[in-house]
């Protein structure tokens, strides 16, 4: 994420919290591709919940998200949690995952997960 865009994003979260200090802010952030300084800046704003969607299970990750790395994406979620933020993630269903793979995703450390069904049109 370019620095100026990152700064604008950070300022938006901070200013929103300044204007409405009693609201809960949840942000959905992109995969930072192991650019940990950018991640730290994004999650150091005043949001209470940080979401980063994994999108799919490990076996399908390379086919569904060729631009990302499963282990680095998991590391990003771990760092969000280590920073003291509540973290969320989600996957889509209907892409060829097994029940066991969904269960494994559901039981990894991420405290809040969401599952979405992929609708074929």
DSSP file (Angstrom, degrees, kcal/mol; ACC not computed):
  #  RESIDUE AA STRUCTURE BP1 BP2  ACC     N-H-->O    O-->H-N    N-H-->O    O-->H-N    TCO  KAPPA ALPHA  PHI   PSI    X-CA   Y-CA   Z-CA
    1    1 A X              0   0    0      0, 0.0     5,-0.1     0, 0.0    31,-0.0   0.000 360.0 360.0 360.0 124.7    0.0    0.0    0.0
    2    2 A X     >  -     0   0    0      1,-0.1     4,-2.5     3,-0.1     3,-0.2  -0.232 360.0-117.6 -56.6 145.8    1.5    3.3   -1.0
    3    3 A X  H  > S+     0   0    0      1,-0.2     4,-2.8     2,-0.2     5,-0.2   0.881 111.4  50.5 -56.5 -45.2    2.6    5.4    2.0
    4    4 A X  H  > S+     0   0    0      1,-0.2     4,-2.3     2,-0.2    -1,-0.2   0.886 112.2  47.7 -64.4 -37.7    0.2    8.4    1.3
    5    5 A X  H  > S+     0   0    0     -3,-0.2     4,-2.4     2,-0.2    -1,-0.2   0.910 112.2  50.0 -66.3 -41.9   -2.8    6.0    0.9
    6    6 A X  H  X S+     0   0    0     -4,-2.5     4,-2.5     2,-0.2    -2,-0.2   0.914 111.2  48.9 -61.0 -44.3   -1.7    4.3    4.1
    7    7 A X  H  X S+     0   0    0     -4,-2.8     4,-2.7     2,-0.2    -2,-0.2   0.913 111.2  49.3 -63.2 -43.5   -1.5    7.6    5.9
    8    8 A X  H  X S+     0   0    0     -4,-2.3     4,-2.2     2,-0.2    -2,-0.2   0.909 111.2  50.2 -62.5 -42.4   -4.9    8.7    4.7
    9    9 A X  H  X S+     0   0    0     -4,-2.4     4,-1.9     2,-0.2    -2,-0.2   0.944 112.2  47.0 -60.6 -48.8   -6.4    5.4    5.8
   10   10 A X  H  X S+     0   0    0     -4,-2.5     4,-2.4     1,-0.2    36,-0.2   0.927 111.9  50.1 -58.8 -47.8   -4.9    5.7    9.2
   11   11 A X  H  X S+     0   0    0     -4,-2.7     4,-2.9     1,-0.2     5,-0.3   0.855 106.8  55.9 -62.3 -35.9   -6.0    9.4    9.6
   12   12 A X  H  X S+     0   0    0     -4,-2.2     4,-2.2     2,-0.2    -1,-0.2   0.926 109.8  44.9 -62.9 -44.9   -9.6    8.4    8.6
   13   13 A X  H  X S+     0   0    0     -4,-1.9     4,-2.2     2,-0.2    -2,-0.2   0.939 115.5  47.3 -64.1 -46.6   -9.8    5.9   11.4
   14   14 A X  H  X S+     0   0    0     -4,-2.4     4,-2.3     1,-0.2    -2,-0.2   0.926 113.9  46.6 -62.3 -46.1   -8.3    8.2   13.9
   15   15 A X  H  X S+     0   0    0     -4,-2.9     4,-2.4     2,-0.2    -1,-0.2   0.876 109.8  54.0 -66.6 -37.3  -10.5   11.2   13.0
   16   16 A X  H  X S+     0   0    0     -4,-2.2     4,-2.0    -5,-0.3    -1,-0.2   0.931 111.1  46.0 -60.4 -44.5  -13.6    9.0   13.0
   17   17 A X  H  < S+     0   0    0     -4,-2.2    -2,-0.2     1,-0.2    -1,-0.2   0.879 110.8  53.1 -66.5 -37.6  -12.8    7.9   16.5
   18   18 A X  H  < S+     0   0    0     -4,-2.3     3,-0.5     1,-0.2    -2,-0.2   0.897 112.3  44.8 -62.8 -40.1  -12.1   11.5   17.6
   19   19 A X  H  < S+     0   0    0     -4,-2.4     2,-0.2     1,-0.3    -2,-0.2   0.832 131.5  21.4 -73.0 -32.7  -15.5   12.6   16.2
   20   20 A X    ><  +     0   0    0     -4,-2.0     3,-1.6    -5,-0.2    -1,-0.3  -0.648  69.5 172.4-136.0  76.5  -17.4    9.7   17.8
   21   21 A X  T 3  S+     0   0    0     -3,-0.5    -1,-0.1     1,-0.3    -3,-0.1   0.662  74.8  57.2 -65.8 -16.0  -15.3    8.3   20.6
   22   22 A X  T 3  S+     0   0    0      2,-0.1    -1,-0.3    -5,-0.0     2,-0.2   0.453  85.5  96.9 -97.2   0.5  -18.0    5.9   21.9
   23   23 A X  S <  S-     0   0    0     -3,-1.6     2,-0.5    -6,-0.2    -3,-0.1  -0.536  74.0-122.7 -86.1 156.8  -18.5    4.0   18.6
   24   24 A X        -     0   0    0     -2,-0.2     2,-0.5    23,-0.1    23,-0.1  -0.867  26.0-155.1 -95.8 128.1  -16.8    0.6   17.9
   25   25 A X        -     0   0    0     -2,-0.5    24,-2.0    21,-0.3    23,-1.8  -0.905  10.9-173.8-108.4 130.1  -14.8    0.7   14.7
   26   26 A X  E     -a   49   0A   0     -2,-0.5     2,-0.4    22,-0.2    24,-0.2  -0.988   8.5-163.9-118.9 130.8  -14.1   -2.4   12.7
   27   27 A X  E     -a   50   0A   0     22,-2.4    24,-3.7    -2,-0.4     2,-0.6  -0.905  14.2-147.6-116.0 144.4  -11.7   -2.2    9.7
   28   28 A X  E     -a   51   0A   0     -2,-0.4     2,-0.3    22,-0.2    24,-0.2  -0.951  27.1-169.5-106.4 115.9  -11.2   -4.6    6.9
   29   29 A X        -     0   0    0     22,-3.1    24,-0.3    -2,-0.6     2,-0.1  -0.733  18.3-115.1-109.5 155.4   -7.6   -4.5    5.8
   30   30 A X        -     0   0    0     -2,-0.3     2,-0.5     1,-0.1    -1,-0.1  -0.314  43.0 -86.4 -77.7 167.6   -5.8   -5.9    2.8
   31   31 A X        -     0   0    0      1,-0.1    -1,-0.1    22,-0.1    42,-0.1  -0.662  36.5-156.3 -69.8 121.7   -3.1   -8.6    2.9
   32   32 A X    >   -     0   0    0     -2,-0.5     3,-1.2    40,-0.1    -1,-0.1   0.434  27.4-127.3 -86.5   2.1    0.1   -6.6    3.5
   33   33 A X  T 3  S-     0   0    0      1,-0.3     3,-0.1    36,-0.1    40,-0.1   0.896  71.3 -50.9  54.1  45.8    2.2   -9.3    2.0
   34   34 A X  T 3  S+     0   0    0      1,-0.2     2,-1.6    38,-0.2    -1,-0.3   0.666  96.4 139.7  67.2  20.2    4.5   -9.4    5.0
   35   35 A X    X>  +     0   0    0     -3,-1.2     4,-1.8     1,-0.2     3,-0.6  -0.681  28.1 178.4 -87.8  81.7    5.1   -5.6    5.0
   36   36 A X  H 3> S+     0   0    0     -2,-1.6     4,-2.6     1,-0.3    -1,-0.2   0.766  70.2  59.0 -66.9 -28.9    4.9   -5.6    8.8
   37   37 A X  H 3> S+     0   0    0      2,-0.2     4,-2.1     1,-0.2    -1,-0.3   0.908 107.3  47.8 -64.1 -40.7    5.6   -1.9    9.2
   38   38 A X  H <> S+     0   0    0     -3,-0.6     4,-2.4     2,-0.2    -2,-0.2   0.906 111.4  51.2 -65.1 -41.2    2.5   -1.1    7.0
   39   39 A X  H  X S+     0   0    0     -4,-1.8     4,-2.4     1,-0.2     5,-0.2   0.942 108.9  50.4 -60.6 -47.1    0.5   -3.6    9.1
   40   40 A X  H  X S+     0   0    0     -4,-2.6     4,-0.9     1,-0.2    -1,-0.2   0.904 110.9  49.1 -60.0 -41.2    1.5   -2.0   12.3
   41   41 A X  H >< S+     0   0    0     -4,-2.1     3,-0.5     1,-0.2     4,-0.3   0.922 111.5  49.5 -63.4 -43.2    0.6    1.4   11.1
   42   42 A X  H >< S+     0   0    0     -4,-2.4     3,-0.6     1,-0.2    -2,-0.2   0.874 116.3  40.6 -65.4 -37.5   -2.8    0.2    9.9
   43   43 A X  H 3< S+     0   0    0     -4,-2.4    -1,-0.2     1,-0.2    -2,-0.2   0.482  98.6  75.3 -93.9  -0.7   -3.7   -1.5   13.2
   44   44 A X  T << S+     0   0    0     -4,-0.9    -1,-0.2    -3,-0.5    -2,-0.2   0.479  76.0  98.0 -87.3  -0.7   -2.3    1.2   15.4
   45   45 A X  S <  S-     0   0    0     -3,-0.6   -34,-0.1    -4,-0.3   -35,-0.1  -0.132  97.7 -91.6 -70.8-178.2   -5.3    3.4   14.7
   46   46 A X  S    S+     0   0    0    -36,-0.2   -21,-0.3     2,-0.0     2,-0.1   0.173  79.0 129.3 -89.8  19.3   -8.1    3.4   17.2
   47   47 A X        -     0   0    0      1,-0.1   -21,-0.2   -23,-0.1     3,-0.1  -0.437  47.3-153.5 -73.4 149.6  -10.2    0.6   15.7
   48   48 A X  S    S+     0   0    0    -23,-1.8    38,-1.8     1,-0.2     2,-0.4   0.782  78.6  40.1 -90.7 -30.8  -11.3   -2.1   18.1
   49   49 A X  E     -ab  26  86A   0    -24,-2.0   -22,-2.4    36,-0.2     2,-0.5  -0.967  63.4-165.4-125.5 135.3  -11.7   -4.9   15.5
   50   50 A X  E     -ab  27  87A   0     36,-3.0    38,-1.8    -2,-0.4     2,-0.4  -0.983   9.3-165.5-122.2 123.5   -9.4   -5.7   12.5
   51   51 A X  E     +ab  28  88A   0    -24,-3.7   -22,-3.1    -2,-0.5     2,-0.3  -0.867  14.5 170.9-109.4 140.6  -10.6   -8.0    9.8
   52   52 A X        -     0   0    0     36,-2.2     2,-0.4    -2,-0.4    38,-0.2  -0.896  28.2-136.7-144.3 115.4   -8.6   -9.6    7.1
   53   53 A X        -     0   0    0    -24,-0.3    38,-0.1    -2,-0.3    36,-0.1  -0.581  12.3-165.2 -80.9 128.1  -10.3  -12.3    5.0
   54   54 A X        -     0   0    0     36,-0.8     2,-1.1    -2,-0.4    37,-0.2   0.772  22.5-158.8 -76.3 -27.5   -8.4  -15.4    4.3
   55   55 A X  B     +c   91   0A   0     35,-2.7    37,-2.8    -3,-0.0     2,-0.3  -0.154  58.6  13.2  78.3 -37.9  -11.0  -16.2    1.5
   56   56 A X  S    S-     0   0    0     -2,-1.1    37,-0.1    35,-0.2     2,-0.1  -0.936  86.3 -77.8-156.8 176.6  -10.3  -20.0    1.3
   57   57 A X    >>  -     0   0    0     -2,-0.3     4,-0.8    35,-0.2     3,-0.7  -0.315  50.0-100.2 -81.1 165.7   -8.7  -23.0    3.0
   58   58 A X  H >> S+     0   0    0      1,-0.2     3,-1.1     2,-0.2     4,-0.5   0.884 117.7  54.8 -56.3 -46.1   -5.0  -23.7    2.8
   59   59 A X  H 34 S+     0   0    0      1,-0.3    -1,-0.2     2,-0.1     4,-0.2   0.831 116.8  37.1 -60.1 -33.5   -5.2  -26.4    0.0
   60   60 A X  H <> S+     0   0    0     -3,-0.7     4,-2.5     1,-0.2     5,-0.3   0.455  89.9  98.7 -96.3  -2.3   -7.0  -24.0   -2.3
   61   61 A X  H <X S+     0   0    0     -3,-1.1     4,-3.5    -4,-0.8     7,-0.2   0.891  80.4  49.2 -58.6 -46.5   -5.2  -20.9   -1.4
   62   62 A X  H  < S+     0   0    0     -4,-0.5    -1,-0.2     1,-0.2    -2,-0.1   0.874 115.3  44.6 -63.9 -37.2   -2.7  -20.8   -4.2
   63   63 A X  H  4 S+     0   0    0     -3,-0.3     3,-0.4    -4,-0.2    -1,-0.2   0.878 122.5  36.2 -73.7 -37.7   -5.4  -21.3   -6.9
   64   64 A X  H  < S+     0   0    0     -4,-2.5     2,-0.2     1,-0.2    -2,-0.2   0.850 133.4  24.1 -84.7 -36.8   -7.9  -18.8   -5.4
   65   65 A X    ><  +     0   0    0     -4,-3.5     3,-2.2    -5,-0.3    -1,-0.2  -0.565  66.2 163.7-128.5  67.5   -5.4  -16.2   -4.2
   66   66 A X  T 3  S+     0   0    0     -3,-0.4    -1,-0.1     1,-0.3    -4,-0.1   0.730  76.1  59.1 -61.9 -20.8   -2.2  -16.6   -6.3
   67   67 A X  T 3  S+     0   0    0     -3,-0.1    -1,-0.3     2,-0.0     2,-0.2   0.546 103.7  62.6 -82.7  -6.9   -1.0  -13.2   -5.3
   68   68 A X  S <  S-     0   0    0     -3,-2.2     2,-0.4    -7,-0.2    -3,-0.1  -0.694  72.1-133.6-119.0 168.3   -0.9  -14.1   -1.6
   69   69 A X     >  -     0   0    0     -2,-0.2     4,-2.4     1,-0.1     5,-0.2  -0.991  12.3-144.5-124.2 124.7    0.8  -16.7    0.7
   70   70 A X  H  > S+     0   0    0     -2,-0.4     4,-2.5     1,-0.2     5,-0.2   0.908  99.5  47.4 -56.8 -48.5   -1.2  -18.7    3.2
   71   71 A X  H  > S+     0   0    0      1,-0.2     4,-2.4     2,-0.2    -1,-0.2   0.893 113.2  48.1 -64.2 -40.0    1.4  -18.7    5.9
   72   72 A X  H  > S+     0   0    0      2,-0.2     4,-2.0     1,-0.2    -1,-0.2   0.869 110.7  51.9 -68.4 -35.2    2.1  -15.0    5.6
   73   73 A X  H  X S+     0   0    0     -4,-2.4     4,-1.7     2,-0.2    -2,-0.2   0.904 110.7  47.6 -66.7 -40.5   -1.6  -14.3    5.7
   74   74 A X  H  X S+     0   0    0     -4,-2.5     4,-2.4     1,-0.2    -2,-0.2   0.901 109.6  53.8 -64.0 -40.3   -1.9  -16.4    8.9
   75   75 A X  H  X S+     0   0    0     -4,-2.4     4,-2.5     1,-0.2    -2,-0.2   0.886 104.6  55.1 -60.9 -38.1    1.1  -14.5   10.3
   76   76 A X  H  X S+     0   0    0     -4,-2.0     4,-2.1     1,-0.2    -1,-0.2   0.929 108.5  47.7 -61.2 -44.3   -0.7  -11.2    9.6
   77   77 A X  H  X S+     0   0    0     -4,-1.7     4,-2.1     1,-0.2    -2,-0.2   0.893 110.9  51.7 -63.2 -39.4   -3.7  -12.4   11.6
   78   78 A X  H  X S+     0   0    0     -4,-2.4     4,-2.7     1,-0.2    -1,-0.2   0.901 109.4  49.8 -63.7 -40.3   -1.4  -13.5   14.5
   79   79 A X  H  X S+     0   0    0     -4,-2.5     4,-1.7     2,-0.2    -1,-0.2   0.875 107.5  54.1 -67.5 -36.8    0.3  -10.1   14.5
   80   80 A X  H  <>S+     0   0    0     -4,-2.1     5,-1.8     2,-0.2     4,-0.2   0.939 112.4  44.0 -59.7 -46.1   -3.1   -8.4   14.6
   81   81 A X  H ><5S+     0   0    0     -4,-2.1     3,-1.9     1,-0.2    -2,-0.2   0.914 110.8  53.9 -65.8 -42.8   -4.0  -10.4   17.7
   82   82 A X  H 3<5S+     0   0    0     -4,-2.7    -1,-0.2     1,-0.3    -2,-0.2   0.799 100.6  61.7 -62.8 -28.0   -0.6   -9.9   19.3
   83   83 A X  T 3<5S-     0   0    0     -4,-1.7    -1,-0.3    -5,-0.2    -2,-0.2   0.566 123.4-106.7 -74.3  -7.8   -1.1   -6.2   18.9
   84   84 A X  T < 5S+     0   0    0     -3,-1.9     2,-0.3     1,-0.3    -3,-0.2   0.585  76.7 131.4  94.4  11.5   -4.1   -6.5   21.2
   85   85 A X      < -     0   0    0     -5,-1.8     2,-0.3   -36,-0.0    -1,-0.3  -0.708  63.5-113.6 -95.1 147.3   -6.8   -6.1   18.6
   86   86 A X  E     -b   49   0A   0    -38,-1.8   -36,-3.0    -2,-0.3     2,-0.3  -0.642  41.7-153.4 -71.3 135.8   -9.8   -8.3   18.1
   87   87 A X  E     -b   50   0A   0     -2,-0.3    25,-0.7   -38,-0.2     2,-0.3  -0.857  16.4-173.6-118.7 151.4   -9.4  -10.1   14.8
   88   88 A X  E     +bd  51 112A   0    -38,-1.8   -36,-2.2    -2,-0.3     2,-0.3  -0.965   4.5 175.2-136.7 153.1  -11.8  -11.5   12.3
   89   89 A X  E     - d   0 113A   0     23,-1.6    25,-2.1    -2,-0.3     2,-0.3  -0.958   7.7-162.4-149.4 166.9  -11.4  -13.5    9.2
   90   90 A X  E     - d   0 114A   0     -2,-0.3   -35,-2.7    23,-0.3   -36,-0.8  -0.990   5.5-158.6-150.8 157.7  -13.6  -15.2    6.7
   91   91 A X  E     -cd  55 115A   0     23,-2.2    25,-3.5    -2,-0.3     2,-0.3  -0.932  21.5-122.1-131.8 159.8  -13.7  -17.8    3.9
   92   92 A X  E     - d   0 116A   0    -37,-2.8     2,-0.3    -2,-0.3     3,-0.3  -0.762  24.6-142.6 -96.3 147.6  -16.0  -18.5    1.0
   93   93 A X  E    S+ d   0 117A   0     23,-4.6    25,-4.1    -2,-0.3   -37,-0.0  -0.762  72.8  51.5-106.7 157.4  -17.7  -21.9    0.7
   94   94 A X  S    S+     0   0    0     -2,-0.3    -1,-0.2    23,-0.2    23,-0.1   0.635  72.1 108.5  95.9  16.2  -18.3  -23.8   -2.5
   95   95 A X  S    S-     0   0    0     -3,-0.3    -2,-0.1     0, 0.0    22,-0.0   0.359 104.2 -80.1-104.8   3.6  -14.9  -23.6   -4.0
   96   96 A X  S    S+     0   0    0      1,-0.3     2,-0.1     0, 0.0    -3,-0.1   0.502  81.1 145.8 111.6   7.7  -14.0  -27.3   -3.5
   97   97 A X        -     0   0    0      1,-0.1    -1,-0.3     2,-0.0     2,-0.2  -0.393  43.0-126.1 -75.3 154.5  -13.1  -27.3    0.2
   98   98 A X     >  -     0   0    0      1,-0.1     4,-2.1    -2,-0.1     5,-0.2  -0.552  22.5-110.7 -94.2 164.5  -13.9  -30.3    2.4
   99   99 A X  H  > S+     0   0    0      1,-0.2     4,-2.6     2,-0.2     5,-0.2   0.903 120.3  53.8 -58.7 -40.7  -15.8  -30.3    5.7
  100  100 A X  H  > S+     0   0    0      1,-0.2     4,-2.7     2,-0.2    -1,-0.2   0.886 106.8  50.4 -62.7 -39.8  -12.5  -31.1    7.5
  101  101 A X  H  > S+     0   0    0      2,-0.2     4,-2.2     1,-0.2    -1,-0.2   0.891 111.0  48.9 -66.1 -38.8  -10.7  -28.2    5.9
  102  102 A X  H  X S+     0   0    0     -4,-2.1     4,-2.7     2,-0.2    -2,-0.2   0.925 111.5  49.9 -65.2 -43.3  -13.5  -25.8    6.9
  103  103 A X  H  X S+     0   0    0     -4,-2.6     4,-1.9     2,-0.2    -2,-0.2   0.924 109.6  51.2 -60.7 -44.7  -13.4  -27.2   10.5
  104  104 A X  H  X S+     0   0    0     -4,-2.7     4,-0.8     1,-0.2    -1,-0.2   0.911 111.5  47.5 -59.9 -42.5   -9.6  -26.7   10.6
  105  105 A X  H >< S+     0   0    0     -4,-2.2     3,-0.9     1,-0.2    -1,-0.2   0.932 110.8  52.5 -61.6 -44.3  -10.0  -23.1    9.5
  106  106 A X  H 3< S+     0   0    0     -4,-2.7    -1,-0.2     1,-0.2    -2,-0.2   0.816 111.6  45.9 -62.2 -31.7  -12.7  -22.6   12.1
  107  107 A X  H 3< S+     0   0    0     -4,-1.9    -1,-0.2    -5,-0.1    -2,-0.2   0.478  84.8 108.7 -97.2  -2.7  -10.5  -23.9   14.9
  108  108 A X  S << S-     0   0    0     -3,-0.9    -3,-0.0    -4,-0.8     0, 0.0  -0.174  94.3 -83.5 -65.5 174.4   -7.3  -22.1   14.2
  109  109 A X  S    S+     0   0    0      2,-0.0    -1,-0.1     3,-0.0     2,-0.1   0.689  93.7 114.6 -57.4 -23.2   -6.4  -19.3   16.6
  110  110 A X        -     0   0    0     -5,-0.2     3,-0.1     1,-0.2   -21,-0.1  -0.283  57.5-152.4 -57.1 120.4   -8.6  -16.7   14.9
  111  111 A X  S    S+     0   0    0      1,-0.2     2,-0.5   -24,-0.1    -1,-0.2   0.787  78.3  34.1 -70.4 -27.6  -11.2  -15.9   17.5
  112  112 A X  E     +d   88   0A   0    -25,-0.7   -23,-1.6     2,-0.0     2,-0.3  -0.975  69.8 172.7-132.7 120.1  -13.9  -14.8   15.1
  113  113 A X  E     -d   89   0A   0     -2,-0.5     2,-0.4   -25,-0.2   -23,-0.3  -0.911  14.5-156.3-123.3 152.2  -14.4  -16.4   11.7
  114  114 A X  E     -d   90   0A   0    -25,-2.1   -23,-2.2    -2,-0.3     2,-0.5  -0.963   4.7-154.1-125.0 146.4  -17.1  -15.9    9.1
  115  115 A X  E     -d   91   0A   0     -2,-0.4     2,-0.4   -25,-0.2   -23,-0.2  -0.982   9.6-168.5-121.8 129.5  -18.0  -18.4    6.3
  116  116 A X  E     -d   92   0A   0    -25,-3.5   -23,-4.6    -2,-0.5     2,-0.5  -0.929  19.3-129.0-116.9 141.3  -19.6  -17.2    3.1
  117  117 A X  E     -d   93   0A   0     -2,-0.4     2,-0.6   -25,-0.3   -23,-0.2  -0.757  19.8-131.2 -88.7 131.4  -21.2  -19.5    0.5
  118  118 A X        -     0   0    0    -25,-4.1     2,-0.6    -2,-0.5   -26,-0.0  -0.731  21.4-149.4 -80.1 120.3  -20.0  -18.9   -3.0
  119  119 A X        -     0   0    0     -2,-0.6     2,-0.5     2,-0.0   -25,-0.0  -0.825   5.5-142.6 -95.0 121.8  -23.1  -18.7   -5.2
  120  120 A X              0   0    0     -2,-0.6   -26,-0.0     1,-0.1    -2,-0.0  -0.729 360.0 360.0 -84.4 126.7  -22.6  -19.9   -8.8
  121  121 A X              0   0    0     -2,-0.5    -1,-0.1     0, 0.0    -2,-0.0   0.392 360.0 360.0-113.9 360.0  -24.5  -17.8  -11.3
